Structure formats: structure tokens, C-alpha cells
Amino acid sequence: MMDAEKFTELASLYAVGALDEVELREFENYLRNASANERRELSELNDAAAMMPLALLLCLALLRPFGGRVRSGGDHRPPELAS
């Protein structure tokens, strides 16, 4: 039996294809007897992972008016108001 925290960690990595071969085999073996709640959690994580590319495209589209540039730290006001 796997505790809930470990399941969530492995399921998250599984959803984005980040498990190594050994972890992948062990996790898939565990899934054969997973509870309904665990299968539901994995399904939700898979759905979220599938949406990541769309979220990235949305972010890039929102940055387009700014020439794709993002400033980090400090003053985030437009340059004409920053002085």
C-alpha cells in the first residue's frame, strides 16, 4: 500500500511523463489495484497535464503586446511612470 502523499507525487510525475523506467513499472503495477479515489485523482492530474500546453500558448499570446519581454523584480510600472 502506498500512502496518499506518495501516490500524489508519483501520479503527478506519471501524468507529465517524468517517471524513470523503474518508477514507471512500479507505479503502473500499483495502478492495477488502485482505489476509485486514486484512479479519479490520476484522471484529474492527467487532465491538468493535458492543459499545460494550452496554458503556455495563452501566456505567450498575452505577452505578445509586450514583445514577449517579461521584467523580473523591482518596479513593474511602465517606464514613463517609473521615474
C-alpha positions as CSV (number, residue, x, y, z in Angstrom):
1,M,0.0,0.0,0.0
2,M,1.2,3.5,-0.9
3,D,0.4,6.5,1.3
4,A,-1.6,9.3,-0.2
5,E,1.3,11.8,-0.3
6,K,3.5,9.3,-2.2
7,F,0.7,8.4,-4.6
8,T,0.0,12.1,-5.4
9,E,3.7,12.7,-6.0
10,L,4.1,9.7,-8.3
11,A,0.8,10.3,-10.1
12,S,1.8,13.9,-10.8
13,L,5.1,12.7,-12.3
14,Y,3.3,10.0,-14.2
15,A,0.9,12.5,-15.7
16,V,3.7,14.5,-17.2
17,G,5.8,11.5,-18.2
18,A,8.6,12.2,-15.7
19,L,8.9,8.8,-14.0
20,D,12.0,6.8,-14.8
21,E,11.6,3.2,-16.1
22,V,11.7,1.5,-12.6
23,E,9.3,4.0,-11.1
24,L,7.0,3.8,-14.1
25,R,6.8,0.0,-13.9
26,E,6.2,0.0,-10.1
27,F,3.6,2.8,-10.4
28,E,1.7,1.0,-13.3
29,N,1.8,-2.2,-11.2
30,Y,0.3,-0.3,-8.3
31,L,-2.4,1.2,-10.5
32,R,-3.8,-2.3,-11.3
33,N,-5.2,-2.4,-7.7
34,A,-5.7,1.4,-7.1
35,S,-8.8,2.6,-5.4
36,A,-11.5,4.5,-7.1
37,N,-10.3,7.7,-5.4
38,E,-6.7,7.1,-6.6
39,R,-7.9,6.5,-10.2
40,R,-10.0,9.6,-10.0
41,E,-7.0,11.7,-8.8
42,L,-4.8,10.3,-11.5
43,S,-7.5,11.2,-14.1
44,E,-7.7,14.7,-12.8
45,L,-3.9,15.0,-12.9
46,N,-3.8,13.7,-16.5
47,D,-6.5,16.3,-17.5
48,A,-4.4,19.1,-15.9
49,A,-1.2,17.9,-17.6
50,A,-3.0,17.9,-20.9
51,M,-4.0,21.5,-20.4
52,M,-0.4,22.7,-19.8
53,P,0.5,23.3,-23.5
54,L,-2.7,25.4,-23.9
55,A,-1.9,27.5,-20.8
56,L,1.6,28.1,-22.2
57,L,0.1,29.3,-25.5
58,L,-2.3,31.6,-23.7
59,C,0.6,33.1,-21.7
60,L,2.6,33.6,-24.9
61,A,-0.4,35.3,-26.5
62,L,-0.8,37.6,-23.6
63,L,2.9,38.6,-23.7
64,R,2.8,39.3,-27.4
65,P,1.7,43.0,-27.0
66,F,4.8,43.5,-24.8
67,G,7.2,42.0,-27.4
68,G,7.4,38.8,-25.4
69,R,9.5,40.5,-22.8
70,V,9.0,40.0,-19.1
71,R,10.8,42.1,-16.5
72,S,11.7,40.5,-13.2
73,G,11.9,42.1,-9.8
74,G,11.7,45.7,-8.9
75,D,9.4,48.3,-10.4
76,H,6.7,46.9,-12.7
77,R,5.3,50.2,-13.7
78,P,5.6,51.4,-17.4
79,P,8.9,53.2,-17.9
80,E,7.2,56.6,-18.3
81,L,5.7,56.2,-14.8
82,A,8.7,54.6,-13.1
83,S,10.7,57.8,-12.6
